[in-house]
Amino acid sequence: MRGDFFMKRAFNRFSVRSRLAPLSDRDIEEKRREGVRTGRSDWDADRVIGAVWRLDSADDVGYVLQSLRPPSAARQTTSN
């Protein structure tokens, strides 16, 4: 029970901090780039960031998401 109290307290503290000082657009972009670097991903962070900023004007979100797949994922196929 005591652990629940501390988890809730930590969560609330984090939530308040996020609401009081949300990340800027630039901070969010840099966080995505860092995640790609540290995760050793073959995703192109700048392409993903650009696509996210244009999602609201896309005619087909599925197409946008499919076009962002890294080359290694695009080569893989699934069969039923």
Buried (B, 14 or more C-beta within 10 A) or exposed (E): EEEEEEEEEEEEEEEEEEEEEEEEEEEEBBEBBEEBEEEEEEBBBEEBBEBBEEEEEEEEEEEBEEEBEBEEEEEEEEEE
